[in-house]
Amino acid sequence: MQLSVVILNYNVRYFLELCVLSVQSALESIDSEIIVVDNNSSDDSCAMMQLRFPEVKLIQNKENLGFLKGNNIGVDQAQRKYICILNPDTIVAEDTFTKVLAFAESKKNLGIVGVKLIDGTGSFLPESKRGTPTPFVAFTKVMGLYKIRPKFELFGRYYAQHLQADETGQVDILVGAFMFMKRQHYLELEGFDENCFMYSDDIDLSYRMLKKGKSNYYFNQTTVLHYKGESTLRDGIYMKRFQEAMNFFYKKHFRVSAVFSIVMKTGIVLFSLIKMLEAKPKSKKAAQSFLLYSSNLELATKMTSILRKKVGFHDLNTEKMVISSVIKDRSTVEILLDNHFVSFKECIHFMESFKRKGLTFKILPRKTNFLIGSDNSNERGVVVIIE
């Protein structure tokens, strides 16, 4: 079984380093290759890749060619049977690709496989699985009807709520942050349509795979962390782009409907009015203390000096990775996970297990000098340099 992992990067140097580290760990027992396509980043992403990962194939574009063309270039250079389109702001578990490959090999009519995605707070990302956005389904998304009656089948189609987050099954649409498929099928579809509007690219590719007679799957038996900010989901700009994406999708695949345009425009106006009336979400309290999960006591002392806050120490040589029951205000506590002693899979599982507990998390990737984490679900994440 062979796999090419294609990662498109643009100015996210630290996220890219963390992502590649996790991918390398997950590919140790697999005949594989990693291809990083850089869209003319102005940071030191390429220098870091050449120094830290000289064995990884690096394609340096001379201009920012965008998500679609950048990925098409990467897949064109891939040499393995399967490909995985992967965002640079993701972390995969050590057994992610082993499990997905085994699942893929068990299916005779495989299209695209997606996995369970969580954000930096450990919360499930509903776009991990979606249905085909018909005009009515798109309207339920715009108006948030899927939140009002999540178990009502008519309102739950956009996020494929017929299937629970912890169930594996067929779905129509998967998200571009993690898309696994046979390279041959990707090439037969001519990859991502480079004319797509933002937010329609993964929908379009998934739908074209269905039209090819293949079956797309949401696979829940591995979890991938995606530092995806969701603040844009709350503003009118996103709604405008969403409408443009749906208009593109329908012009390409269906007869354009005047009713659809009216429905979408009405929904966007109502959505914007509702959001204007809503109070702004409360900001997360700044961390007042930290808990370091490691086996390096000296690191705890160093972190106290750098963060200028109390850093408690949980020695993983003698203690299990649990949350202390003596913590009174968890909303002011941040968990620091030392990847030298805590695997990527354990980091992901730990964050998912303690979601909605008021805690925040940061990971110290092995052999690096930075922490990465997300203080809330409305931001991609933050980087703290450790000197």
C-alpha positions in Angstrom: 0.0 0.0 0.0 1.4 3.3 -1.1 0.7 6.9 0.0 1.7 10.4 -1.1 0.7 13.1 1.4 0.4 16.5 -0.3 0.6 19.6 2.0 0.1 23.1 0.5 1.7 25.8 2.5 1.4 29.6 2.6 3.0 31.6 5.4 2.3 29.1 8.2 5.9 28.0 9.0 5.3 26.8 12.5 2.1 24.9 11.8 3.8 23.3 8.8 6.7 22.1 10.9 4.3 20.6 13.4 2.2 19.0 10.7 5.2 17.4 8.9 6.5 16.0 12.2 3.2 14.3 12.8 2.9 13.1 9.2 6.4 11.6 9.4 5.5 9.7 12.6 2.4 8.4 10.9 4.2 7.2 7.8 7.1 5.3 9.5 5.8 1.8 8.5 4.2 2.9 5.1 5.8 3.1 1.7 5.2 6.8 1.3 6.3 10.2 0.4 5.6 13.7 1.6 5.2 16.6 -0.9 5.1 20.1 0.4 4.0 22.8 -2.1 4.9 26.3 -1.0 2.9 29.2 -2.6 5.7 31.8 -2.5 5.6 32.3 1.3 7.3 35.4 2.6 8.2 33.7 5.9 11.0 31.2 6.3 8.8 28.1 5.6 11.1 26.9 2.7 14.3 27.5 4.6 12.9 25.5 7.6 11.8 22.7 5.3 15.2 22.5 3.7 17.0 22.5 7.0 14.7 20.3 9.1 13.2 18.0 6.5 15.7 17.7 3.6 14.2 14.3 2.6 10.7 15.8 2.0 10.0 16.9 -1.6 9.6 20.7 -1.6 8.0 22.5 -4.6 8.5 26.2 -4.4 6.1 28.2 -6.5 7.3 31.6 -7.6 3.9 33.1 -6.9 0.8 32.4 -4.8 -1.2 30.1 -7.1 -4.0 29.4 -4.6 -5.2 26.3 -2.9 -6.6 24.6 -6.0 -3.7 24.9 -8.4 -1.2 24.4 -5.7 -2.6 21.0 -4.7 -3.0 20.0 -8.4 0.7 20.7 -8.8 1.5 18.6 -5.8 -0.6 15.6 -6.9 0.9 15.8 -10.4 4.3 15.1 -8.8 3.0 12.3 -6.5 4.2 8.8 -7.2 2.1 6.6 -5.0 -1.2 4.7 -5.4 -3.1 6.8 -2.8 -2.9 10.5 -2.1 -4.0 12.6 0.9 -4.6 16.3 0.5 -3.7 17.7 4.0 -3.9 21.2 5.4 -0.6 22.4 7.0 -2.5 23.5 10.2 -3.4 19.9 11.0 -1.9 17.2 13.3 -2.4 13.5 12.5 -2.2 10.6 14.9 0.6 8.1 14.6 -1.9 5.5 13.3 -4.1 7.7 11.2 -2.8 6.6 7.8 -2.5 3.0 8.8 -6.1 2.9 9.7 -7.3 4.9 6.7 -5.3 2.8 4.3 -6.7 -0.4 5.7 -10.2 1.0 5.5 -9.6 2.2 1.9 -8.3 -1.3 0.8 -11.5 -2.9 2.2 -13.8 -0.8 -0.1 -14.4 -1.9 -3.7 -15.9 1.3 -5.0 -13.9 3.9 -3.0 -14.2 7.6 -3.7 -12.9 10.0 -1.1 -12.3 9.3 2.6 -12.5 12.0 5.2 -11.9 11.6 9.0 -13.1 13.0 12.3 -11.7 16.5 12.7 -11.5 18.5 15.9 -10.4 22.1 16.6 -7.8 23.3 19.0 -10.2 23.1 21.9 -10.9 19.4 21.3 -14.4 20.1 19.8 -15.7 18.2 16.8 -15.8 20.1 13.5 -19.1 19.4 11.9 -17.8 20.1 8.3 -16.0 16.7 8.7 -19.1 15.2 7.0 -21.6 17.0 4.8 -24.5 16.4 2.4 -25.0 17.7 -1.1 -26.0 21.4 -0.7 -29.3 21.5 -2.6 -31.0 24.9 -2.5 -33.1 23.9 0.5 -30.1 22.3 2.3 -28.0 25.4 1.7 -30.8 27.5 3.1 -30.9 25.4 6.3 -27.2 26.1 6.7 -27.5 29.8 6.2 -30.4 30.1 8.6 -28.8 27.8 11.2 -31.9 25.5 11.2 -29.6 22.5 11.7 -28.9 23.9 15.2 -32.6 24.4 16.1 -33.7 20.8 15.2 -30.4 18.8 14.8 -32.3 15.5 14.9 -34.9 16.6 12.3 -33.8 14.9 9.1 -34.8 17.7 6.8 -32.7 20.3 8.7 -29.7 18.0 9.3 -28.6 17.3 5.8 -26.0 20.0 5.4 -23.8 18.4 8.1 -24.9 14.8 7.3 -26.5 14.6 10.8 -28.0 11.2 9.9 -24.5 10.0 10.8 -23.1 10.6 14.3 -19.6 12.0 14.8 -18.6 8.6 16.2 -20.0 6.6 13.3 -18.4 5.5 10.0 -20.5 5.7 7.0 -21.2 7.0 3.5 -21.6 10.8 3.1 -21.7 13.0 0.0 -19.2 15.8 0.8 -15.9 15.9 2.6 -13.7 18.8 3.7 -10.5 19.8 1.9 -8.4 19.8 5.1 -8.1 16.0 4.8 -9.1 14.2 1.6 -7.8 10.7 1.0 -8.3 8.9 -2.4 -6.7 7.0 -5.2 -4.4 9.3 -7.2 -5.8 7.7 -10.4 -9.3 8.9 -9.5 -8.1 12.4 -8.7 -6.3 12.6 -12.1 -9.3 11.2 -13.9 -11.4 14.1 -12.4 -8.6 16.5 -13.4 -8.2 17.4 -9.7 -9.6 20.5 -8.2 -11.4 22.8 -10.6 -9.2 25.9 -10.6 -12.2 28.1 -11.5 -14.0 27.3 -8.2 -14.9 30.0 -5.7 -13.7 29.7 -2.1 -15.8 27.2 -0.1 -16.9 25.3 -3.2 -13.7 23.5 -4.1 -14.0 20.5 -1.8 -17.8 20.3 -2.4 -17.2 20.3 -6.2 -14.5 17.6 -6.0 -16.6 15.4 -3.7 -19.7 15.7 -5.9 -17.8 14.9 -9.1 -16.5 11.8 -7.4 -20.1 10.8 -6.6 -21.1 11.4 -10.3 -18.2 9.1 -11.2 -20.1 6.4 -9.4 -17.8 6.2 -6.4 -18.7 6.2 -2.7 -17.4 8.8 -0.3 -16.9 7.9 3.3 -16.6 9.6 6.7 -14.2 7.5 8.8 -14.5 8.1 12.5 -11.9 5.7 13.8 -9.1 8.2 13.8 -9.1 11.9 14.8 -7.1 14.7 13.2 -6.6 18.1 14.9 -7.3 21.1 12.7 -6.4 24.5 14.0 -9.3 26.1 12.1 -10.6 29.5 13.1 -14.3 29.8 12.8 -14.8 33.6 13.4 -15.6 34.1 9.8 -18.7 31.9 10.2 -20.3 34.8 12.1 -20.0 37.6 9.6 -21.6 38.7 6.4 -18.4 38.3 4.4 -18.6 34.5 4.9 -22.2 34.5 3.9 -21.5 36.4 0.7 -18.7 33.9 -0.2 -21.0 31.0 0.7 -23.6 32.3 -1.7 -20.9 32.8 -4.5 -19.8 29.2 -3.8 -23.3 27.8 -4.1 -24.0 29.8 -7.2 -20.8 28.4 -8.8 -21.7 24.9 -7.8 -25.3 25.1 -9.2 -24.2 26.8 -12.4 -21.8 24.0 -13.0 -23.8 21.0 -12.0 -27.5 22.0 -12.1 -29.9 24.3 -13.9 -29.6 27.8 -12.3 -32.7 28.6 -10.3 -34.0 32.2 -9.8 -35.8 30.9 -6.7 -32.5 29.6 -5.3 -30.9 33.0 -5.6 -33.8 34.7 -3.9 -33.8 32.2 -1.1 -30.1 32.5 -0.6 -30.2 36.4 -0.6 -33.1 36.4 1.8 -31.3 34.0 4.1 -28.2 36.1 4.1 -30.1 39.2 5.0 -31.9 37.5 7.8 -28.7 35.9 9.0 -26.9 39.2 9.1 -29.7 40.9 11.0 -29.8 38.1 13.6 -26.0 38.3 14.1 -26.3 42.1 14.6 -28.8 41.6 17.4 -26.8 39.0 19.1 -24.4 39.9 21.9 -20.7 39.4 21.1 -19.3 36.2 22.5 -17.4 36.5 25.8 -13.7 36.4 25.4 -11.7 33.6 27.0 -10.0 34.4 30.3 -6.2 34.6 30.0 -4.4 31.6 31.5 -3.2 32.3 35.0 -1.5 29.0 35.5 -0.1 26.1 33.5 0.2 22.4 33.8 3.1 20.7 32.0 2.8 17.1 31.1 6.3 15.9 30.5 9.1 14.0 32.2 11.5 16.9 32.0 11.5 18.8 35.3 14.0 21.4 34.0 11.5 22.3 31.2 8.9 23.2 33.8 11.3 25.6 35.5 12.2 27.1 32.1 8.6 27.5 31.1 7.8 29.3 34.4 10.5 31.9 33.5 9.3 32.2 29.9 5.5 32.4 30.6 6.0 34.4 33.8 3.2 32.3 35.3 3.1 29.3 37.6 3.8 26.1 35.7 2.8 22.9 37.6 4.6 19.7 36.6 3.0 16.3 36.0 5.9 13.7 35.7 4.7 11.2 33.1 7.2 8.7 34.5 5.2 8.4 37.7 1.8 9.9 36.9 -1.1 9.2 34.5 -2.2 11.9 32.1 -5.2 13.1 34.0 -6.6 16.5 35.0 -6.1 17.2 38.7 -9.3 17.3 40.7 -7.9 20.2 42.9 -8.2 22.7 40.0 -10.9 25.1 41.1 -11.1 27.5 38.0 -10.3 25.5 34.9 -11.1 28.5 32.7 -7.7 30.0 33.7 -5.6 26.8 33.3 -3.7 25.9 30.2 -2.4 22.4 29.6 1.1 22.1 28.0 1.8 18.8 26.3 5.4 17.9 25.7 5.6 15.9 22.5 8.9 14.4 23.5 6.9 12.2 26.0 3.3 12.6 24.8 2.6 11.1 21.3 0.5 13.0 18.8 -2.3 10.5 19.2 -2.2 11.0 23.0 -2.3 14.8 22.6 -5.4 14.6 20.3 -7.1 12.1 22.6 -6.4 14.1 25.7 -7.8 17.3 24.1 -10.9 15.6 22.8 -11.5 13.9 26.2 -11.5 17.2 28.1 -13.3 19.4 25.6 -15.8 21.8 27.1 -14.0 21.7 30.4 -12.9 25.3 30.2 -9.2 24.3 29.6 -6.9 25.4 26.8 -4.1 23.4 25.3 -0.7 24.0 23.7 1.7 21.4 22.3 5.5 21.6 22.4 6.6 19.6 19.3 9.6 17.5 19.8 13.0 19.1 18.9 11.5 22.5 18.4 11.5 25.8 20.2 7.9 26.8 20.1 4.4 26.0 21.5 1.3 25.9 19.4 -2.3 26.0 20.6 -5.7 27.6 20.2 -7.3 29.5 23.1 -10.8 29.2 21.7 -12.7 27.9 18.7 -12.7 31.3 16.9 -9.1 31.4 16.1 -6.6 29.3 14.1 -4.1 29.2 16.8 -1.2 31.0 18.4 2.6 30.3 18.5 4.8 31.0 21.5 8.5 31.0 20.8 10.7 29.4 23.5 14.2 30.8 23.6 
